[in-house]
Amino acid sequence: VTVAGPLGETVEVDSQVYKNLLGEMQRQGDPFVPVDLRSYSKAFFRIAASVKIDPAYKTEEVLSWVRNRVVSSFSFKKRRFGQQVALSEVISLIKSVPGVAEVDVSKLYRVSETPGKDLNQRLLASMPVSGQEASKVEGAELLTIDPLQPFDFLGVMF
């Protein structure tokens, strides 16, 4: 079972939360079914995008709305363990912001990797693999936007 703290903290094996959760699951569960807890793995991604803004809207407001929508939609509270991020999802999300007439996403990449020259169509998040030896199982990954620097670039196309 993959677990995370309510605000995205990892749950360490020696923590009281871990011990209480595991103990309660064992107490409430089937004694013949082993329970193994793993904290999730944090993984971050960034994007670079240009938007064409409808002239009826103020540029700075639209850019702020785009930034806020992306950060909110790809946050810890909105994503699921093992959920991928698709380029089409990013484009659709940005296009749904009022005042955005067009969008061009030029980068979509994991922070742990150097962006390549080809644009990623999707970023995968890992999940535990059934049948692995228990000591080698990792918790699921939660792929979220980098909260410190969500965009390499967010600008206006003309």
C-alpha positions as a Markdown table, in Angstrom:
| # | Residue | x | y | z |
|---|---|---|---|---|
| 1 | Val | 0.0 | 0.0 | 0.0 |
| 2 | Thr | 1.4 | 3.4 | -1.0 |
| 3 | Val | 0.9 | 6.2 | 1.5 |
| 4 | Ala | 1.5 | 10.0 | 1.7 |
| 5 | Gly | 0.9 | 12.6 | 4.3 |
| 6 | Pro | -2.1 | 14.9 | 3.8 |
| 7 | Leu | 0.1 | 17.8 | 2.5 |
| 8 | Gly | 2.4 | 15.7 | 0.4 |
| 9 | Glu | 4.9 | 14.7 | 3.1 |
| 10 | Thr | 6.6 | 11.3 | 2.8 |
| 11 | Val | 5.7 | 8.8 | 5.6 |
| 12 | Glu | 8.9 | 7.4 | 7.0 |
| 13 | Val | 9.1 | 3.8 | 8.3 |
| 14 | Asp | 10.2 | 5.0 | 11.7 |
| 15 | Ser | 7.5 | 7.6 | 12.1 |
| 16 | Gln | 4.6 | 7.3 | 14.5 |
| 17 | Val | 2.1 | 7.8 | 11.6 |
| 18 | Tyr | 3.6 | 4.8 | 9.8 |
| 19 | Lys | 3.6 | 2.6 | 12.9 |
| 20 | Asn | 0.0 | 3.5 | 13.8 |
| 21 | Leu | -1.3 | 3.0 | 10.2 |
| 22 | Leu | 0.4 | -0.3 | 9.8 |
| 23 | Gly | -0.7 | -1.5 | 13.2 |
| 24 | Glu | -4.4 | -0.5 | 12.5 |
| 25 | Met | -4.4 | -2.1 | 9.1 |
| 26 | Gln | -3.0 | -5.4 | 10.5 |
| 27 | Arg | -5.5 | -5.3 | 13.4 |
| 28 | Gln | -8.5 | -4.6 | 11.1 |
| 29 | Gly | -7.4 | -6.8 | 8.2 |
| 30 | Asp | -7.2 | -10.5 | 7.4 |
| 31 | Pro | -4.4 | -12.0 | 9.5 |
| 32 | Phe | -3.5 | -14.3 | 6.6 |
| 33 | Val | -2.9 | -11.4 | 4.2 |
| 34 | Pro | 0.4 | -9.6 | 4.7 |
| 35 | Val | 0.3 | -5.8 | 4.6 |
| 36 | Asp | 3.3 | -3.8 | 3.4 |
| 37 | Leu | 3.3 | 0.0 | 3.5 |
| 38 | Arg | 5.6 | 2.2 | 1.3 |
| 39 | Ser | 5.8 | 6.0 | 1.2 |
| 40 | Tyr | 5.2 | 7.5 | -2.2 |
| 41 | Ser | 8.0 | 8.9 | -4.3 |
| 42 | Lys | 7.9 | 12.5 | -5.2 |
| 43 | Ala | 8.5 | 13.4 | -8.9 |
| 44 | Phe | 8.3 | 16.8 | -10.4 |
| 45 | Phe | 7.9 | 18.1 | -14.0 |
| 46 | Arg | 8.1 | 21.5 | -15.7 |
| 47 | Ile | 6.7 | 23.0 | -18.9 |
| 48 | Ala | 7.5 | 25.8 | -21.2 |
| 49 | Ala | 4.6 | 27.4 | -23.1 |
| 50 | Ser | 3.6 | 30.4 | -25.2 |
| 51 | Val | 0.1 | 31.6 | -25.4 |
| 52 | Lys | -1.7 | 33.9 | -27.8 |
| 53 | Ile | -4.1 | 36.1 | -25.9 |
| 54 | Asp | -7.5 | 37.3 | -27.0 |
| 55 | Pro | -7.2 | 41.1 | -27.4 |
| 56 | Ala | -10.3 | 41.5 | -25.2 |
| 57 | Tyr | -8.2 | 40.3 | -22.2 |
| 58 | Lys | -5.3 | 41.8 | -20.3 |
| 59 | Thr | -2.0 | 40.0 | -20.9 |
| 60 | Glu | -0.8 | 39.9 | -17.3 |
| 61 | Glu | -4.1 | 38.6 | -16.0 |
| 62 | Val | -4.3 | 35.8 | -18.5 |
| 63 | Leu | -0.7 | 34.7 | -17.8 |
| 64 | Ser | -1.5 | 34.8 | -14.1 |
| 65 | Trp | -4.6 | 32.7 | -14.6 |
| 66 | Val | -2.6 | 30.2 | -16.7 |
| 67 | Arg | 0.1 | 29.9 | -14.1 |
| 68 | Asn | -2.5 | 29.4 | -11.3 |
| 69 | Arg | -4.5 | 26.9 | -13.3 |
| 70 | Val | -1.4 | 24.8 | -14.1 |
| 71 | Val | -0.1 | 24.9 | -10.6 |
| 72 | Ser | -3.5 | 24.0 | -9.1 |
| 73 | Ser | -4.4 | 21.3 | -11.6 |
| 74 | Phe | -1.1 | 19.4 | -11.3 |
| 75 | Ser | -0.7 | 19.7 | -7.5 |
| 76 | Phe | -0.4 | 17.0 | -4.9 |
| 77 | Lys | -4.1 | 17.4 | -4.0 |
| 78 | Lys | -5.3 | 16.9 | -7.6 |
| 79 | Arg | -3.1 | 14.1 | -8.9 |
| 80 | Arg | -3.2 | 10.3 | -8.2 |
| 81 | Phe | -0.4 | 7.8 | -7.5 |
| 82 | Gly | 0.9 | 6.5 | -10.9 |
| 83 | Gln | -1.0 | 9.1 | -12.9 |
| 84 | Gln | 0.8 | 10.1 | -16.1 |
| 85 | Val | 0.9 | 13.6 | -17.5 |
| 86 | Ala | 0.0 | 13.9 | -21.2 |
| 87 | Leu | 1.0 | 16.8 | -23.4 |
| 88 | Ser | -2.6 | 16.9 | -24.7 |
| 89 | Glu | -3.8 | 17.3 | -21.0 |
| 90 | Val | -1.4 | 20.3 | -20.6 |
| 91 | Ile | -2.5 | 21.9 | -23.8 |
| 92 | Ser | -6.2 | 21.4 | -23.1 |
| 93 | Leu | -5.9 | 22.8 | -19.6 |
| 94 | Ile | -4.1 | 25.9 | -20.8 |
| 95 | Lys | -6.6 | 26.4 | -23.7 |
| 96 | Ser | -9.4 | 26.3 | -21.1 |
| 97 | Val | -8.2 | 29.5 | -19.4 |
| 98 | Pro | -10.3 | 32.5 | -20.3 |
| 99 | Gly | -8.4 | 34.8 | -22.8 |
| 100 | Val | -6.2 | 32.1 | -24.2 |
| 101 | Ala | -6.7 | 31.9 | -28.0 |
| 102 | Glu | -3.8 | 29.5 | -28.8 |
| 103 | Val | -1.1 | 27.7 | -26.9 |
| 104 | Asp | 2.2 | 26.2 | -27.9 |
| 105 | Val | 3.9 | 23.9 | -25.4 |
| 106 | Ser | 7.6 | 23.7 | -26.2 |
| 107 | Lys | 8.8 | 21.6 | -23.2 |
| 108 | Leu | 7.3 | 19.0 | -21.0 |
| 109 | Tyr | 9.9 | 17.1 | -18.9 |
| 110 | Arg | 10.7 | 15.7 | -15.5 |
| 111 | Val | 12.9 | 17.9 | -13.3 |
| 112 | Ser | 15.2 | 14.9 | -12.8 |
| 113 | Glu | 16.0 | 14.8 | -16.5 |
| 114 | Thr | 17.5 | 17.2 | -19.0 |
| 115 | Pro | 14.9 | 18.2 | -21.6 |
| 116 | Gly | 15.6 | 16.6 | -24.9 |
| 117 | Lys | 15.2 | 18.2 | -28.3 |
| 118 | Asp | 12.0 | 16.2 | -28.9 |
| 119 | Leu | 8.9 | 17.2 | -27.1 |
| 120 | Asn | 7.6 | 14.5 | -24.7 |
| 121 | Gln | 4.1 | 13.4 | -25.5 |
| 122 | Arg | 3.7 | 12.0 | -22.0 |
| 123 | Leu | 5.5 | 11.6 | -18.8 |
| 124 | Leu | 4.9 | 8.3 | -17.0 |
| 125 | Ala | 4.8 | 7.8 | -13.2 |
| 126 | Ser | 5.8 | 4.5 | -11.8 |
| 127 | Met | 3.7 | 2.1 | -9.8 |
| 128 | Pro | 4.6 | -0.9 | -7.7 |
| 129 | Val | 4.9 | -4.1 | -9.7 |
| 130 | Ser | 3.0 | -7.1 | -8.5 |
| 131 | Gly | 5.0 | -10.2 | -7.7 |
| 132 | Gln | 8.2 | -8.3 | -6.8 |
| 133 | Glu | 10.1 | -9.4 | -3.7 |
| 134 | Ala | 8.7 | -7.3 | -0.9 |
| 135 | Ser | 12.1 | -5.8 | 0.1 |
| 136 | Lys | 12.5 | -4.4 | -3.5 |
| 137 | Val | 9.1 | -2.9 | -3.9 |
| 138 | Glu | 9.0 | 0.9 | -4.1 |
| 139 | Gly | 6.0 | 3.1 | -3.4 |
| 140 | Ala | 4.1 | 4.6 | -6.3 |
| 141 | Glu | 5.2 | 7.8 | -7.8 |
| 142 | Leu | 3.2 | 11.0 | -7.7 |
| 143 | Leu | 4.1 | 13.2 | -10.6 |
| 144 | Thr | 3.3 | 16.9 | -9.9 |
| 145 | Ile | 4.3 | 20.2 | -11.3 |
| 146 | Asp | 7.4 | 21.6 | -9.7 |
| 147 | Pro | 6.0 | 23.9 | -7.0 |
| 148 | Leu | 9.2 | 26.1 | -7.0 |
| 149 | Gln | 9.5 | 26.6 | -10.7 |
| 150 | Pro | 6.5 | 25.2 | -12.7 |
| 151 | Phe | 7.5 | 26.9 | -16.0 |
| 152 | Asp | 10.9 | 27.2 | -17.7 |
| 153 | Phe | 9.1 | 29.9 | -19.7 |
| 154 | Leu | 5.5 | 31.2 | -19.9 |
| 155 | Gly | 5.1 | 34.0 | -22.4 |
| 156 | Val | 3.1 | 35.5 | -25.2 |
| 157 | Met | 3.1 | 34.6 | -28.8 |
| 158 | Phe | 2.3 | 37.3 | -31.4 |
